[in-house]
Amino acid sequence: MRTARICLAGAVAAAMVGVLAAPAAAAPTDTTTTTFEVLAGTLDIDAPATADLGSGAPGGTITGQLGAVTVTDSRAGSDASWTASVTATVFQTGTSSPPETVLPEEINYWSGPATSTAGTGSFTPGQLTAGDAAPLSSTTPLTAFTHGGGTGGNTAAWNPTLVVNVPLDSIAGVYTGTVTHSVA
């Protein structure tokens, strides 16, 4: 009888080891907490390195486009507003005497409509039509384009037109100056 009890106890112990050693049943679902980071970028403006507006006579006008000016906003902000401005230097030829200069105020700037936009918010040209053209300045920035509201990234491009009111006393020559676009 004692042997039967030992055998029975051994069988029960062996069964328990088998139950305990069996693989656990898998849960029907499981979760993983996952993260990633959106990095803040920059606010940039890109304009052509050079432009030739053409030619004209003293007392007349010279009209030409600068080429695409593009603002790219990758700051990833909750308010993606910005303002693009433009100024110009004096345009000069020869020895830069008064008849060899054209002042920025004698040059009108017209941004025109956007040639492309992407992102949310409102894109607004500073001077939508030729009738809205405004004189440039070397000291007071002229608003070229604005973006209001929106979130995250955005971009806008436009092709501004310059209208040079050539002074009547101007002498012949190639006049060179700088048009500077900035964004903030």
C-alpha positions in Angstrom: 0.0 0.0 0.0 2.8 2.2 0.8 4.3 1.6 -2.7 1.0 2.4 -4.3 0.9 5.7 -2.5 4.4 6.6 -3.5 3.6 5.7 -7.1 0.4 7.7 -7.0 2.3 10.7 -5.5 5.0 10.3 -8.2 2.4 10.3 -10.9 0.7 13.4 -9.5 4.0 15.2 -9.2 4.9 14.3 -12.8 1.5 15.5 -14.0 2.1 18.8 -12.1 5.5 19.3 -13.7 3.9 18.7 -17.1 1.2 21.3 -16.4 3.7 23.8 -15.1 6.1 23.3 -18.0 3.4 23.7 -20.6 3.8 27.0 -22.7 1.7 29.9 -21.6 -1.2 30.9 -23.8 -0.5 34.2 -25.8 -2.5 37.3 -25.2 -4.9 38.1 -28.1 -3.6 41.7 -28.5 -0.7 43.8 -27.2 0.4 47.4 -27.6 3.6 49.3 -28.2 4.0 52.9 -27.2 5.7 54.5 -30.2 7.2 58.0 -30.6 8.7 60.1 -33.3 9.8 63.8 -33.5 8.9 66.4 -36.1 11.9 68.8 -36.3 11.5 72.6 -36.7 13.2 73.9 -39.8 13.9 77.4 -41.1 12.2 80.3 -42.8 14.0 81.0 -46.1 13.7 83.2 -49.2 15.3 82.5 -52.5 15.5 85.1 -55.4 17.4 85.0 -58.7 21.0 86.0 -58.5 20.8 88.3 -61.6 18.1 89.9 -63.8 18.2 92.0 -66.9 15.1 94.3 -67.2 15.8 95.4 -70.7 16.4 98.9 -72.1 14.7 102.2 -72.7 15.2 105.9 -73.3 15.5 108.8 -70.9 12.1 110.0 -69.8 10.6 106.6 -70.6 10.0 103.4 -68.6 11.7 100.0 -68.6 9.6 97.1 -67.4 10.8 93.6 -66.7 10.4 90.7 -64.3 13.0 89.6 -61.8 12.2 85.9 -62.0 10.7 83.6 -59.3 11.1 84.6 -55.7 10.2 81.8 -53.3 9.6 81.6 -49.6 9.9 78.2 -47.9 8.6 77.9 -44.3 9.7 74.6 -42.7 9.5 76.0 -39.1 6.6 73.6 -38.3 4.9 76.2 -36.2 1.4 76.4 -34.8 1.3 79.8 -36.5 3.0 79.8 -39.9 2.7 83.5 -40.6 5.4 85.5 -42.3 6.0 88.7 -44.3 8.4 89.0 -47.3 9.8 92.5 -47.9 11.8 94.2 -50.6 14.3 97.1 -50.7 16.7 98.3 -53.4 20.0 100.2 -53.7 20.7 103.1 -56.0 21.3 102.0 -59.5 24.4 103.4 -61.0 26.6 103.6 -64.2 29.9 105.3 -65.0 31.2 107.5 -62.2 27.8 107.6 -60.4 27.2 111.3 -60.9 23.5 112.4 -60.5 22.8 111.8 -64.3 24.4 108.4 -63.8 22.1 107.2 -61.0 18.5 106.0 -60.7 17.1 106.1 -57.2 15.1 103.2 -55.8 12.1 105.5 -55.4 12.1 105.8 -59.2 11.5 102.1 -59.6 8.1 100.6 -58.9 7.7 97.1 -57.7 4.7 94.9 -58.4 4.7 91.4 -56.9 1.7 90.1 -58.9 -0.3 87.0 -57.9 1.4 83.9 -56.5 2.7 81.6 -59.2 2.5 78.7 -56.8 1.5 78.0 -53.1 1.4 75.0 -50.8 0.2 74.7 -47.3 -2.6 76.1 -45.2 -3.4 79.7 -44.4 -3.8 82.9 -46.6 -1.3 83.9 -49.2 -1.5 87.6 -50.1 0.5 89.5 -52.7 1.7 93.0 -51.6 0.8 94.4 -55.0 -1.7 92.2 -56.8 -2.1 94.2 -60.0 0.1 96.6 -62.1 -2.1 99.4 -60.8 -0.9 98.6 -57.2 2.8 98.9 -58.1 4.7 100.9 -55.4 8.1 102.6 -55.3 11.0 100.9 -53.8 13.2 102.4 -51.1 16.7 101.8 -49.8 15.5 102.4 -46.2 11.8 101.5 -45.9 11.0 97.9 -46.8 8.0 97.4 -49.1 5.8 94.4 -48.4 6.1 92.0 -51.3 4.0 89.0 -50.0 2.5 87.8 -46.8 1.3 84.5 -45.4 -1.2 84.6 -42.5 -2.3 81.7 -40.3 -2.0 78.1 -41.2 0.2 75.6 -39.4 3.2 73.5 -40.2 5.1 74.1 -43.5 4.2 76.2 -46.4 5.7 77.8 -49.5 4.8 80.6 -52.0 6.4 81.8 -55.2 5.8 84.9 -57.3 7.5 86.6 -60.2 7.7 90.4 -59.4 7.8 93.1 -62.1 10.0 96.2 -61.8 9.0 99.4 -63.6 12.0 101.8 -63.9 10.9 105.4 -64.5 14.1 106.5 -66.3 14.9 110.1 -65.3 15.0 112.5 -68.3 18.5 113.6 -67.5 19.9 110.0 -67.5 22.9 109.3 -69.6 23.4 106.1 -71.6 25.0 103.1 -69.9 24.2 99.9 -68.1 22.9 100.7 -64.6 23.5 98.2 -61.8 21.9 98.0 -58.4 20.7 95.4 -55.9 17.1 94.4 -55.1 17.0 92.6 -51.8 14.1 90.4 -50.7 13.9 89.3 -47.0 11.4 87.3 -44.9 10.5 87.3 -41.2 
